[in-house]
């Protein structure tokens, strides 16, 4: 097999999970020589948006929280079932995750907290008949009839005050002004989660953060094949062959700031991560607020190439609406278990069940999640780490009279302590707290209202050697803002460009399962 490829090279732009998955498919399913695979990443570390870094002394940072799901992540699980575990010889990463999740199941006992610091009863979704009818209409309306409609074009104001909305919006990070098409896709793709959304029992968790649990094993799997990881190198533009088709001939790069050109020969392939949800993110500290940054290189690359050829999408629908796509997360590192002990008592959640707690009346629409400890491979035993976020960073706080985006880590902790009514313990909580805020201007850019043509196909019409594998390419029926979307895109891209006739795991269509439909119908009347 290998001889057939001659000296063909495959270049991945971006070092996130999609590129790593694509490289794994090349060596595993195409018998492609690893030394001819190049993953080009502008950061000094792989993983893209699947990040997790830091130390007990300096504090840890996870920019985003990622929900995994057993029933809906078909290609991710298939891939990880063939990637060896780092910690458990003889086990796959999939088996390792399943064993961990079975031993530490997610179960939220305090999904929503009201302004009085009381746990709300969330068994009822809170729908009225108009909400149910609007939901039914949304689910049966074809996407091409919906265009750039927003969620709040479909639903009346009452819908956005329901328990369902508070829980669904914070589980998946939806805003009322986001795309109704994406919301519809989520309702179909995760219909099996609807009846248990109040407990989050369907959330599958990894033993550590996703960098340590998924990215690292993928990296270690690829290394012995000789895959070339080119870090601190930015792809700025692509040149195309003249004419109607789409054939990349050159890649323009900056190697640690020095311009260079990579010639793309006949038989080479270029697989691009176009756009990035964590592009332009900025960290603050206990004493400083994060900055709001502008477009970075992945957006500029997509803008450059989309201007040259039709069929490469319209980045403007996603990267020119920062006010609609930004929110702020924060990672808190403690040197003791004081806060964790208080939270366990208050929420009745066993420590580390990874259950999301949302403060529904919070001006910032703030949520926190306490993962199983240790959450990092290098985390000392006495150190505890949790993650949280606010979906409305431009709103003024309820306890700290400042916009979240202007707050330091210390002020974010003060606001959180206020919502939890933990003022009596404030001094001991703050004694070792290190809260690192993170502003992410494009974190929900993939949910912005869009036309179907705004996202390029994984392999665009007329392409001979170019594919896209980001959250901003188009895969019919699947949902963005998931690990599955990246892995599915990579698999489609590799099989198509390499001419490999192998199946991609199909999307489970739970909306056609009678039991799921009936259960969802009953849930809507709870």
C-alpha positions in Angstrom: 0.0 0.0 0.0 2.6 2.6 1.1 4.4 2.5 -2.3 1.2 3.7 -4.0 1.4 7.1 -2.2 4.9 7.7 -3.5 6.2 11.0 -2.0 2.7 12.4 -1.4 2.4 14.6 1.7 -0.6 15.6 3.8 -0.6 18.9 5.6 -3.0 19.7 8.4 -3.5 23.3 9.3 -4.2 23.5 13.1 -3.2 21.1 15.8 -6.6 20.4 17.4 -8.5 17.2 17.9 -9.7 17.1 14.2 -6.1 17.2 12.8 -4.9 14.5 15.3 -7.9 12.4 14.4 -7.3 12.9 10.7 -3.6 11.8 11.1 -4.8 8.7 13.1 -7.2 7.8 10.2 -4.4 8.2 7.7 -2.1 5.8 9.5 -4.7 3.4 10.7 -7.1 3.1 7.8 -5.1 4.3 4.8 -1.7 2.8 5.7 -0.3 6.3 4.9 3.4 6.8 5.9 3.5 8.8 9.2 6.6 10.8 8.2 4.6 12.3 5.3 1.9 13.7 7.6 2.5 17.3 8.8 0.5 18.9 11.6 1.1 22.7 11.6 0.1 24.5 14.8 0.6 28.1 15.7 0.7 27.5 19.5 3.5 25.8 21.3 1.2 22.9 22.2 -1.2 20.6 20.4 -4.9 20.3 21.3 -6.4 23.4 20.0 -9.6 24.1 22.0 -9.2 20.9 23.9 -6.8 22.5 26.3 -5.8 22.0 29.9 -2.6 23.4 31.4 -1.0 24.8 34.5 0.4 23.8 37.9 -0.7 23.7 41.5 1.4 26.8 42.3 0.6 29.0 39.3 -3.0 27.8 38.9 -4.7 25.7 36.2 -6.6 26.9 33.1 -9.3 25.2 31.0 -10.7 27.6 28.6 -13.8 25.5 27.8 -15.8 22.7 29.3 -16.6 19.8 26.9 -19.6 17.6 27.3 -19.3 14.1 25.9 -22.2 11.8 25.2 -22.3 8.0 24.9 -25.1 7.8 22.4 -24.3 10.7 20.1 -20.5 10.6 19.7 -20.3 7.7 17.2 -17.0 8.5 15.5 -15.2 9.8 18.5 -15.8 6.5 20.4 -14.9 4.3 17.4 -11.6 6.2 17.1 -10.8 6.1 20.8 -11.6 2.4 20.9 -8.4 1.9 18.9 -6.1 4.4 20.7 -4.2 2.8 23.6 -4.6 4.2 27.1 -1.5 5.9 28.6 -2.4 4.8 32.2 -3.9 1.3 31.7 -1.8 -1.0 29.5 -4.1 -3.3 27.4 -7.0 -0.9 27.6 -8.2 1.6 24.9 -8.9 5.2 25.7 -12.6 4.4 25.1 -12.6 1.6 27.7 -10.7 3.8 30.1 -13.3 6.5 29.8 -16.2 4.1 30.1 -14.8 2.5 33.2 -14.2 5.9 34.8 -17.7 7.1 34.0 -19.3 4.0 35.2 -17.5 4.4 38.5 -18.2 8.1 38.8 -21.6 8.7 37.1 -22.9 12.3 36.6 -26.0 13.1 38.6 -27.0 16.7 39.4 -29.0 17.2 42.5 -28.8 21.0 42.3 -29.1 21.9 38.6 -30.6 25.4 39.2 -30.1 27.7 42.1 -32.4 30.7 42.6 -31.5 34.2 43.9 -32.2 33.1 47.5 -29.5 30.4 47.3 -32.2 27.7 47.2 -32.1 24.6 45.0 -35.0 24.7 42.5 -37.3 21.8 41.8 -36.6 21.2 38.1 -38.6 18.1 37.3 -41.0 20.2 35.4 -39.8 21.7 32.1 -42.1 24.7 32.7 -43.6 24.8 29.2 -46.9 26.3 28.3 -48.9 25.1 25.3 -47.5 27.9 23.1 -43.9 26.6 23.9 -44.8 23.0 23.1 -46.4 24.0 19.8 -43.5 26.2 18.8 -41.1 23.3 19.6 -43.1 20.9 17.5 -43.2 23.3 14.6 -39.4 23.9 14.9 -38.7 20.2 14.8 -40.8 19.5 11.6 -39.8 22.6 9.6 -37.1 21.9 7.0 -33.8 23.7 7.5 -33.9 25.4 4.1 -37.2 27.1 5.1 -35.6 28.6 8.2 -32.7 30.6 6.8 -31.0 32.8 9.3 -33.8 32.7 11.8 -32.8 33.1 15.5 -34.2 31.0 18.4 -36.1 34.1 19.7 -37.8 34.4 16.3 -39.5 31.0 17.0 -40.3 31.2 20.6 -42.2 33.8 22.7 -40.5 35.4 25.8 -42.1 32.9 28.1 -40.0 30.1 26.7 -36.8 31.8 27.8 -38.0 31.8 31.4 -38.6 28.0 31.6 -36.6 25.5 33.5 -35.9 23.8 30.2 -34.3 26.9 28.7 -32.2 27.6 31.8 -30.9 24.0 31.7 -30.6 23.4 28.0 -29.0 26.9 27.3 -26.3 26.4 30.0 -25.6 22.7 29.1 -24.9 23.6 25.5 -24.2 27.4 25.7 -27.1 28.6 23.6 -28.3 32.2 23.6 -31.7 33.5 22.4 -30.2 35.2 19.4 -28.4 32.1 18.2 -29.3 30.1 15.1 -32.7 28.3 15.2 -31.3 25.8 12.8 -28.5 24.8 15.2 -31.0 24.7 18.1 -33.3 22.4 16.0 -30.3 20.1 15.2 -29.5 19.9 18.9 -33.1 19.0 19.8 -33.0 16.2 17.3 -29.5 15.0 17.9 -29.9 15.0 21.7 -33.6 14.1 21.9 -32.6 11.1 24.1 -31.2 13.6 26.7 -34.3 15.7 26.9 -36.1 13.5 29.6 -33.0 13.5 31.8 -31.7 17.0 31.2 -32.3 18.0 34.9 -29.8 15.4 36.2 -27.3 15.5 33.3 -27.0 11.7 33.6 -26.2 11.5 29.9 -22.9 13.4 30.3 -19.9 11.1 29.8 -16.8 12.4 31.6 -13.1 11.7 31.1 -10.8 10.8 34.0 -8.9 14.1 33.6 -9.5 17.2 31.5 -9.8 16.5 27.8 -6.2 17.5 27.0 -4.8 14.9 29.4 -7.4 12.3 28.6 -7.9 12.5 24.8 -5.3 14.8 23.2 -2.2 13.3 25.0 -3.1 9.7 24.1 -3.7 10.6 20.4 -0.4 12.5 20.3 1.4 9.5 21.9 -0.3 7.1 19.4 0.9 9.2 16.4 4.5 9.7 17.6 5.9 6.2 16.7 4.6 6.6 13.2 6.9 9.6 12.7 4.2 12.2 12.2 5.7 15.7 11.9 4.4 18.1 14.5 5.4 21.7 13.4 4.6 24.0 16.3 4.9 27.8 16.5 4.1 28.0 12.8 1.2 30.0 11.4 -0.4 29.4 8.0 -1.4 32.8 6.6 -2.7 32.1 3.1 -3.1 29.4 0.3 -2.5 29.9 -3.4 -4.8 28.1 -5.9 -4.3 26.9 -9.4 -5.9 29.1 -12.0 -9.2 27.9 -13.4 -12.6 26.7 -12.1 -11.5 23.8 -9.8 -10.0 24.1 -6.3 -6.4 22.9 -6.2 -4.0 24.3 -3.6 -0.5 25.0 -5.0 1.2 26.8 -2.2 0.9 27.4 1.6 2.2 30.7 3.0 3.5 30.3 6.6 5.2 32.3 9.3 7.8 30.1 11.1 8.3 31.9 14.4 7.6 35.2 12.6 9.7 34.5 9.5 7.8 34.2 6.2 8.2 30.9 4.2 6.4 29.1 1.4 5.5 25.4 1.3 5.1 24.1 -2.3 2.1 21.7 -2.7 3.0 19.1 -5.2 0.6 17.0 -7.3 -0.7 14.2 -5.0 -0.3 16.3 -1.8 -3.4 17.1 0.3 -4.2 20.2 2.5 -6.7 19.8 5.3 -7.6 23.1 7.0 -9.1 24.0 10.4 -11.0 27.1 9.2 -11.9 29.4 12.1 -11.6 28.7 15.8 -13.9 29.1 18.7 -11.0 29.8 21.1 -9.2 32.2 18.8 -8.3 35.5 20.4 -8.9 34.2 23.9 -7.2 36.2 26.7 -6.5 35.3 30.3 -6.7 37.6 33.4 -5.6 36.9 37.0 -6.7 37.5 40.5 -5.8 41.1 40.1 -6.4 41.8 36.4 -9.4 41.3 34.0 -8.9 39.6 30.6 -8.8 41.7 27.4 -11.2 41.4 24.5 -9.0 40.5 21.5 -9.8 40.6 17.8 -9.5 38.1 15.0 -6.5 35.8 14.9 -4.8 33.8 12.2 -7.4 31.1 11.7 -10.1 33.6 10.8 -7.8 35.7 8.6 -6.7 32.5 6.7 -10.3 31.6 6.1 -11.1 35.2 5.0 -8.2 35.2 2.6 -9.0 31.9 0.9 -12.8 32.5 0.8 -12.2 35.7 -1.1 -10.3 33.7 -3.8 -12.7 30.9 -4.6 -16.5 30.4 -4.5 -17.6 27.4 -2.3 -15.2 28.1 0.5 -17.9 29.6 2.8 -18.5 33.0 4.3 -16.5 33.6 7.5 -18.2 37.0 8.1 -21.4 35.2 9.4 -19.3 33.8 12.3 -16.4 36.2 13.0 -18.0 39.6 12.7 -20.5 39.3 15.6 -18.3 39.2 18.7 -21.1 40.7 20.9 -23.2 37.7 20.0 -20.5 35.0 20.3 -18.4 35.9 23.3 -18.6 34.7 26.9 -16.2 34.4 29.8 -15.0 31.3 31.6 -12.9 31.0 34.8 -10.8 28.2 36.3 -10.2 28.3 40.1 -7.4 26.5 41.9 -7.4 26.0 45.7 -4.7 24.7 48.0 -7.3 23.1 50.2 -10.8 21.5 50.1 -12.8 24.1 52.0 -14.8 25.3 48.9 -15.4 21.7 47.7 -16.6 20.6 51.1 -19.1 23.5 51.3 -20.3 22.8 47.8 -20.8 19.1 48.4 -22.9 19.9 51.5 -24.9 22.6 49.7 -25.7 20.8 46.4 -25.9 17.3 47.8 -23.8 16.3 44.8 -21.0 13.9 45.6 -17.7 15.7 45.2 -16.4 15.4 41.7 -19.6 14.2 39.9 -19.1 16.9 37.4 -22.6 18.1 37.8 -23.4 21.6 36.4 -24.8 24.1 38.9 -26.5 27.2 37.3 -27.5 30.4 39.1 -30.6 31.1 37.1 -31.2 34.6 38.4 -27.6 35.7 38.1 -27.1 38.8 35.9 -24.0 37.0 34.4 -26.1 33.8 33.9 -23.3 32.0 35.8 -22.7 28.3 36.1 -19.9 26.2 37.8 -18.9 22.5 37.6 -16.8 20.6 40.1 -15.0 17.8 38.2 -13.6 14.7 39.8 -10.2 15.4 41.4 -7.4 15.3 40.3 -8.5 17.0 37.1 -4.9 17.3 35.8 -2.2 14.7 35.6 0.3 16.8 37.5 -2.2 18.0 40.2 -1.0 17.6 43.8 -3.3 15.7 46.1 -4.2 18.7 48.3 -5.0 21.0 45.3 -8.6 21.3 44.1 -9.7 22.8 40.7 -13.1 23.8 39.3 -14.4 25.6 36.3 -17.2 28.0 35.6 -18.5 30.5 33.1 -20.9 33.4 32.6 -22.9 33.7 29.4 -23.6 37.4 29.8 -20.1 39.0 30.4 -21.4 42.5 29.5 -23.9 42.6 32.3 -23.2 44.2 35.7 -23.0 41.7 38.6 -25.5 41.3 41.4 -22.9 41.5 44.2 -20.0 43.1 42.5 -21.3 46.1 40.6 -19.2 45.7 37.5 -19.5 44.0 34.2 -18.1 40.5 34.3 -15.7 41.3 31.5 -14.2 44.1 33.7 -13.8 41.9 36.8 -10.6 40.4 38.2 -10.5 36.8 39.3 -11.0 38.0 42.9 -14.2 39.9 42.0 -15.6 36.9 40.1 -15.0 34.8 43.3 -16.8 37.5 45.3 -19.8 37.3 43.0 -19.9 33.5 43.1 -19.7 33.5 46.9 -22.6 36.0 46.9 -24.8 33.7 44.8 -24.0 30.7 47.0 -24.7 32.7 50.2 -21.3 31.5 51.5 -20.4 35.0 53.0 -19.7 33.4 56.4 -17.0 31.4 54.8 -15.6 34.0 52.5 -12.3 34.5 54.3 -11.3 30.8 54.3 -12.5 30.3 50.7 -10.5 33.3 49.5 -7.4 32.4 51.5 -6.1 30.0 48.8 -8.3 30.8 45.8 -6.6 31.5 42.5 -9.3 32.4 39.9 -8.0 32.9 36.3 -10.7 34.4 34.1 -10.7 33.8 30.3 -12.5 36.0 27.7 -13.4 34.1 24.5 -14.7 36.4 21.8 -15.7 33.6 19.3 -16.6 30.8 21.7 -20.1 30.4 20.3 -19.4 31.8 16.8 -20.5 28.4 15.3 -24.0 29.0 16.7 -24.5 32.4 15.0 -27.4 32.6 12.5 -26.2 31.5 9.1 -27.2 30.3 5.6 -26.3 26.8 4.6 -23.7 28.1 2.1 -21.9 30.1 4.9 -20.1 26.9 5.9 -18.0 25.1 3.2 -18.5 21.4 2.7 -15.9 19.2 4.2 -14.6 18.6 0.7 -15.9 21.5 -1.4 -17.3 20.9 -4.9 -14.4 20.8 -7.5 -11.7 20.3 -4.8 -8.9 18.0 -5.8 -6.7 18.4 -2.7 -8.4 20.7 -0.1 -10.7 19.8 2.8 -12.1 21.5 5.9 -12.3 20.0 9.4 -13.3 22.7 11.8 -16.6 23.5 13.6 -17.2 25.8 10.7 -17.6 23.2 7.9 -20.9 21.7 6.9 -21.9 18.2 7.9 -25.7 17.7 7.4 -27.7 16.8 10.5 -24.7 16.9 12.9 -24.2 19.4 15.7 -21.3 21.8 16.1 -19.6 22.6 19.4 -18.9 18.9 19.9 -15.8 16.7 19.8 -17.8 14.4 17.5 -18.2 17.1 14.8 -14.4 17.6 14.6 -13.7 13.8 14.5 -16.5 13.1 11.9 -15.2 16.0 9.7 -11.7 14.6 9.9 -12.8 11.1 8.9 -14.9 12.3 6.0 -12.0 14.5 4.8 -9.4 11.8 4.9 -11.5 9.1 3.4 -12.7 11.4 0.6 -9.4 12.9 -0.3 -7.6 9.5 -0.1 -10.3 7.7 -2.1 -10.8 5.2 0.7 -14.1 3.3 0.5 -14.8 2.8 4.2 -18.0 3.7 6.1 -18.2 6.6 8.5 -20.2 5.9 11.6 -23.8 7.1 10.9 -25.6 9.6 13.0 -28.0 7.9 15.4 -31.5 9.2 14.5 -33.2 9.2 17.9 -36.1 11.3 16.6 -37.3 8.2 14.8 -37.2 5.9 17.9 -40.8 5.5 19.2 -39.7 5.1 22.8 -37.5 8.3 22.7 -40.3 10.2 21.0 -42.9 9.1 23.6 -40.6 9.8 26.5 -39.8 13.3 25.1 -43.5 14.0 24.6 -44.3 13.0 28.2 -41.3 15.2 29.4 -42.7 18.3 27.7 -45.8 18.0 29.9 -43.9 17.4 33.1 
